[in-house]
Amino acid sequence: MGYSIKEIAAMIGAEYDGADVDISDIAKIDGASGKEITFLHNPKYFHLIDSTKAAAVIVPEDFKTERDIPLLMAKNPYQAFLKVLIAFHPVIPAAEKGVSRLADISATAKIGNDPAVSAFVSIGAGSVIGDNVQIQPNVTIGQNVKIGNNVIIYSNVSIRGNCVLGNNVIVQNGAVIGSDGFGFAPNQSAYDKIPQVGNVIIEDDVEIGANTCIDRATLGSTVIRKGAKLDNLLQVAHNVEIGGNTVIAAQTGISGSTKIGPHCMIGGQVGFAGHIAIGAGVMIGAQAGIAGNLKDGSVVTGTPSRELAKQRKIDASLGRLPDLIYKVKDIEKAVKILEDKE
């Protein structure tokens, strides 16, 4: 389905008073054709306006160019892009409506209205599944699990017993929710396993990335608060709490009982020590090592982590270190010559 430029402008609330042209799709700015629309949001890519072949470009309201190309001036080009993307590519249901005859559902499990439960899904005794839930093949849901409304669970996900998922949660392929926490007590030369009898609570509007593992609590709950977004390949240990609307990039590991506040932004491959507290609105650069508490609004990077400005000075200084060593050696030689003359 196509749209005209003026229809798209109305759709996103953008200013446009040029000629109308039919648009067939939306594309990246450096790959768009003469029938496609694109967008610019990051100033890093503004120069591509000079070479794009797109029929029109969604841009910020203060954007300026000397090129004669249709521009749709939007207050938030990224949000405008999202609306246009969904218009051209409506969301396809993850699973077909109904309950597959090949699904294995306990007689004591309860499933809400309008389900979409695929083949080889297993749902354990006492579990409660909400309305309009979509579950792809090979998903295993344990006993006494509670899942809210409008949840999407992709293939090969495992949700262990007693875990709770809120409304509008998305769980990507291969994620594991409620696996045992890493708890062992030393006993001379061996380790005794500590039973992990808690659960995982995932609140509304959370997305869990592919192959991410969230351990159940030893006692109590591991909690992912409302609106948090977790990327692929994360390790979230037992009794961790992740604050609302916090985003965490891939390959981050969070050790047990760490508390992360709301509205944090955490880069990839960050490592957290256990039993620490991260404040609200904290920003952490990729590959940082977080060994202690961080105050609200901190911006840190590096291993061990330091305030961003300080770490950048250290990084810049390291490049001058070889020259500094030579200068120190020259000074030592000069001092020795003066000492020999005395």
C-alpha positions as CSV (number, residue, x, y, z in Angstrom):
1,M,0.0,0.0,0.0
2,G,1.3,3.4,-1.0
3,Y,0.8,6.9,0.3
4,S,1.2,10.4,-1.1
5,I,3.6,12.9,0.5
6,K,0.7,15.0,1.7
7,E,-0.9,11.9,3.2
8,I,2.3,11.1,5.0
9,A,2.6,14.7,6.2
10,A,-0.9,14.6,7.7
11,M,-0.1,11.2,9.3
12,I,2.9,12.6,11.2
13,G,1.8,16.2,11.7
14,A,4.6,17.6,9.6
15,E,4.7,20.8,7.6
16,Y,4.7,20.4,3.8
17,D,3.5,22.7,1.1
18,G,5.2,21.3,-2.0
19,A,4.1,19.2,-4.9
20,D,2.4,15.9,-4.1
21,V,4.1,12.6,-5.1
22,D,3.2,9.0,-4.6
23,I,5.5,7.1,-2.2
24,S,5.9,3.3,-2.4
25,D,7.9,2.6,0.8
26,I,10.3,3.9,3.4
27,A,14.0,3.3,3.2
28,K,17.5,4.3,4.6
29,I,18.7,7.6,3.4
30,D,21.7,6.1,1.6
31,G,19.7,3.4,-0.1
32,A,16.4,5.0,-1.0
33,S,15.0,5.1,-4.5
34,G,13.1,7.8,-6.3
35,K,9.8,6.4,-5.1
36,E,10.7,6.0,-1.4
37,I,10.7,8.4,1.6
38,T,13.5,8.5,4.2
39,F,14.3,10.5,7.3
40,L,17.2,12.4,9.0
41,H,17.4,12.7,12.8
42,N,21.1,12.4,13.7
43,P,23.2,15.4,12.7
44,K,26.0,13.0,11.9
45,Y,24.2,12.0,8.8
46,F,22.8,15.4,7.7
47,H,25.4,15.6,4.8
48,L,23.7,12.6,3.1
49,I,20.9,15.0,2.1
50,D,23.2,16.0,-0.8
51,S,23.4,12.5,-2.3
52,T,20.2,10.7,-1.4
53,K,17.9,9.6,-4.2
54,A,14.8,9.6,-2.0
55,A,11.6,11.2,-3.2
56,A,11.2,13.0,0.1
57,V,12.9,13.3,3.5
58,I,11.5,13.7,7.0
59,V,13.7,16.2,8.8
60,P,13.8,18.4,12.0
61,E,11.9,21.6,11.9
62,D,15.1,23.7,11.9
63,F,16.8,21.7,9.2
64,K,18.3,23.7,6.2
65,T,19.6,22.6,2.9
66,E,20.3,24.2,-0.5
67,R,19.2,21.1,-2.3
68,D,15.8,21.2,-4.1
69,I,14.1,18.1,-2.5
70,P,10.7,17.7,-0.8
71,L,11.2,18.1,3.0
72,L,8.7,17.1,5.7
73,M,9.5,19.3,8.7
74,A,8.7,17.2,11.9
75,K,9.1,18.1,15.5
76,N,10.5,14.7,16.2
77,P,11.7,13.0,13.0
78,Y,12.5,9.7,14.7
79,Q,9.0,9.3,16.1
80,A,7.6,10.4,12.7
81,F,9.7,7.7,11.0
82,L,8.2,5.2,13.4
83,K,4.7,6.1,12.4
84,V,5.5,5.9,8.7
85,L,7.4,2.6,9.1
86,I,4.3,1.0,10.8
87,A,2.0,2.5,8.1
88,F,4.0,0.8,5.3
89,H,4.8,-2.3,7.2
90,P,2.0,-3.2,9.7
91,V,2.9,-5.5,12.5
92,I,2.4,-9.2,11.5
93,P,1.0,-11.4,14.3
94,A,3.7,-13.7,15.8
95,A,1.4,-16.7,15.9
96,E,-1.9,-17.8,14.3
97,K,-5.1,-17.4,16.3
98,G,-6.3,-20.5,18.2
99,V,-4.7,-23.3,20.2
100,S,-2.7,-25.8,18.2
101,R,-3.8,-29.5,18.7
102,L,0.0,-30.2,19.2
103,A,0.3,-27.9,22.2
104,D,0.6,-29.6,25.6
105,I,-1.5,-27.7,28.1
106,S,-2.3,-28.8,31.6
107,A,-5.9,-29.3,32.4
108,T,-5.5,-26.9,35.4
109,A,-4.0,-24.1,33.3
110,K,-6.2,-21.2,32.3
111,I,-6.0,-19.4,28.9
112,G,-7.7,-16.1,28.3
113,N,-9.6,-14.8,25.3
114,D,-8.3,-14.7,21.7
115,P,-5.2,-16.9,22.3
116,A,-2.6,-17.8,19.7
117,V,-0.8,-20.9,21.0
118,S,1.4,-22.7,18.5
119,A,2.6,-26.3,18.1
120,F,4.8,-27.9,20.8
121,V,4.1,-25.2,23.4
122,S,4.0,-26.7,26.9
123,I,2.0,-24.9,29.7
124,G,2.3,-26.3,33.2
125,A,-0.3,-26.9,35.9
126,G,-1.9,-23.9,37.5
127,S,-0.5,-21.4,35.0
128,V,-2.7,-18.5,34.0
129,I,-2.4,-16.9,30.5
130,G,-4.1,-13.6,29.8
131,D,-6.1,-12.3,26.8
132,N,-4.7,-11.9,23.3
133,V,-1.4,-13.7,24.1
134,Q,0.8,-14.9,21.2
135,I,3.1,-17.9,21.8
136,Q,5.3,-19.3,19.1
137,P,6.4,-23.0,18.8
138,N,8.6,-24.8,21.3
139,V,7.9,-22.4,24.2
140,T,8.0,-24.0,27.7
141,I,5.9,-22.4,30.5
142,G,6.3,-24.0,33.9
143,Q,3.8,-24.5,36.7
144,N,1.9,-21.6,38.4
145,V,3.2,-19.0,35.9
146,K,1.1,-15.9,35.5
147,I,1.2,-14.0,32.1
148,G,-0.8,-10.8,31.5
149,N,-2.6,-9.6,28.4
150,N,-1.2,-8.8,24.9
151,V,2.1,-10.7,25.6
152,I,4.2,-12.0,22.7
153,I,6.5,-14.9,23.4
154,Y,8.8,-16.0,20.5
155,S,10.0,-19.5,19.9
156,N,12.3,-21.5,22.2
157,V,11.6,-19.4,25.3
158,S,11.6,-21.1,28.7
159,I,9.7,-19.5,31.6
160,R,10.1,-21.5,34.8
161,G,7.6,-22.0,37.6
162,N,6.0,-19.2,39.6
163,C,7.3,-16.4,37.4
164,V,5.1,-13.4,36.6
165,L,4.9,-11.4,33.4
166,G,2.7,-8.3,33.1
167,N,0.8,-6.8,30.2
168,N,2.4,-6.0,26.8
169,V,5.6,-7.9,27.5
170,I,7.7,-9.1,24.6
171,V,10.1,-12.0,25.0
172,Q,12.4,-12.7,22.1
173,N,13.7,-16.1,20.9
174,G,15.6,-18.3,23.3
175,A,15.3,-16.2,26.4
176,V,15.2,-18.0,29.8
177,I,13.2,-16.5,32.6
178,G,13.4,-18.0,36.1
179,S,16.5,-20.2,35.8
180,D,18.2,-21.0,39.1
181,G,20.4,-18.2,40.5
182,F,24.1,-18.9,40.9
183,G,24.0,-19.9,44.6
184,F,26.4,-22.3,46.2
185,A,27.8,-22.6,49.7
186,P,31.4,-23.7,50.2
187,N,31.7,-27.0,52.1
188,Q,35.4,-27.8,52.6
189,S,36.5,-28.8,49.0
190,A,33.1,-28.9,47.5
191,Y,30.0,-26.6,47.0
192,D,26.5,-27.2,48.3
193,K,23.7,-25.9,46.0
194,I,21.5,-23.3,47.7
195,P,17.9,-23.8,46.6
196,Q,16.6,-20.9,44.6
197,V,13.0,-20.7,45.8
198,G,12.1,-17.1,44.7
199,N,10.8,-16.1,41.3
200,V,11.1,-13.4,38.5
201,I,8.6,-10.6,38.2
202,I,8.5,-8.7,34.8
203,E,6.2,-5.7,34.9
204,D,4.2,-4.2,32.0
205,D,5.7,-3.0,28.7
206,V,9.0,-4.8,29.2
207,E,11.0,-6.3,26.3
208,I,13.4,-9.1,26.8
209,G,16.0,-9.8,24.1
210,A,17.0,-13.0,22.5
211,N,19.0,-15.5,24.6
212,T,18.9,-13.2,27.6
213,C,18.8,-15.1,31.0
214,I,17.1,-13.8,34.1
215,D,17.7,-15.8,37.2
216,R,15.0,-16.4,39.8
217,A,15.7,-15.0,43.3
218,T,17.1,-17.1,46.1
219,L,14.3,-15.6,48.3
220,G,11.8,-13.0,47.1
221,S,11.9,-11.8,43.5
222,T,14.2,-10.7,40.7
223,V,12.3,-7.7,39.3
224,I,12.3,-6.0,35.9
225,R,10.3,-2.8,36.3
226,K,7.7,-1.3,33.9
227,G,9.0,-0.2,30.5
228,A,12.5,-1.6,30.8
229,K,14.1,-2.8,27.6
230,L,16.8,-5.5,27.7
231,D,18.9,-6.4,24.7
232,N,20.1,-9.8,23.6
233,L,22.5,-12.0,25.6
234,L,22.2,-10.3,29.0
235,Q,22.8,-12.1,32.3
236,V,20.6,-10.9,35.1
237,A,21.5,-12.6,38.3
238,H,19.3,-13.5,41.3
239,N,17.6,-10.8,43.3
240,V,18.6,-8.0,40.8
241,E,16.2,-5.2,40.3
242,I,16.1,-3.1,37.1
243,G,14.3,0.2,37.2
244,G,11.5,1.4,35.0
245,N,12.3,2.6,31.5
246,T,16.0,1.6,31.8
247,V,17.6,0.3,28.6
248,I,20.5,-2.1,28.6
249,A,22.6,-3.1,25.6
250,A,23.8,-6.6,24.7
251,Q,26.3,-8.8,26.6
252,T,25.9,-6.9,29.9
253,G,26.2,-8.9,33.1
254,I,24.5,-7.9,36.3
255,S,25.7,-9.7,39.5
256,G,23.3,-10.7,42.3
257,S,21.3,-8.3,44.4
258,T,22.4,-5.2,42.4
259,K,19.7,-2.5,42.2
260,I,19.6,-0.4,39.0
261,G,17.4,2.8,39.1
262,P,14.9,4.0,36.6
263,H,15.7,5.8,33.3
264,C,19.3,4.5,33.1
265,M,21.1,3.9,29.8
266,I,23.7,1.1,29.9
267,G,26.0,0.3,27.0
268,G,27.0,-3.1,25.8
269,Q,29.4,-5.5,27.7
270,V,29.1,-3.6,31.0
271,G,29.9,-5.7,34.0
272,F,28.3,-5.0,37.4
273,A,29.6,-6.2,40.7
274,G,27.0,-7.6,43.1
275,H,25.2,-5.9,46.0
276,I,25.6,-2.4,44.6
277,A,23.1,0.4,44.0
278,I,22.9,2.4,40.7
279,G,20.9,5.7,40.9
280,A,18.3,7.1,38.6
281,G,19.2,8.5,35.2
282,V,22.7,7.0,35.1
283,M,24.5,6.7,31.8
284,I,27.2,4.0,31.5
285,G,29.5,3.6,28.5
286,A,30.2,0.3,26.8
287,Q,32.6,-2.2,28.5
288,A,32.6,-0.3,31.7
289,G,33.3,-2.2,35.0
290,I,31.0,-1.0,37.8
291,A,32.4,-2.0,41.1
292,G,30.5,0.4,43.5
293,N,27.5,2.5,43.9
294,L,26.6,5.3,41.5
295,K,24.7,8.5,42.4
296,D,21.6,9.7,40.4
297,G,22.6,11.2,37.1
298,S,26.1,9.9,37.0
299,V,27.8,9.5,33.6
300,V,30.7,7.0,33.7
301,T,32.8,4.7,31.5
302,G,36.0,2.7,31.7
303,T,37.3,-0.1,33.9
304,P,37.2,0.6,36.8
305,S,34.5,3.1,35.9
306,R,35.2,6.8,36.3
307,E,33.3,10.0,35.5
308,L,33.2,10.4,31.7
309,A,35.2,13.6,31.5
310,K,38.0,12.2,33.7
311,Q,38.2,8.9,31.8
312,R,38.5,10.8,28.5
313,K,41.4,12.8,29.9
314,I,43.0,9.6,30.9
315,D,42.5,8.0,27.5
316,A,43.9,11.1,25.8
317,S,47.0,11.0,28.1
318,L,47.7,7.4,27.3
319,G,48.5,8.3,23.7
320,R,51.2,10.7,24.9
321,L,52.7,8.2,27.4
322,P,55.6,6.9,25.1
323,D,56.9,10.4,24.5
324,L,56.6,11.2,28.2
325,I,58.8,8.1,29.0
326,Y,61.4,9.3,26.6
327,K,61.4,12.8,28.1
328,V,61.8,11.3,31.6
329,K,64.8,9.2,30.4
330,D,66.4,12.3,28.9
331,I,65.9,14.2,32.1
332,E,67.5,11.3,34.1
333,K,70.5,11.4,31.8
334,A,70.8,15.2,32.1
335,V,70.6,14.9,35.9
336,K,73.3,12.2,36.0
337,I,75.6,14.3,33.8
338,L,75.2,17.2,36.3
339,E,75.8,14.9,39.2
340,D,79.0,13.5,37.6
341,K,80.4,17.0,37.1
342,E,80.1,17.8,40.8
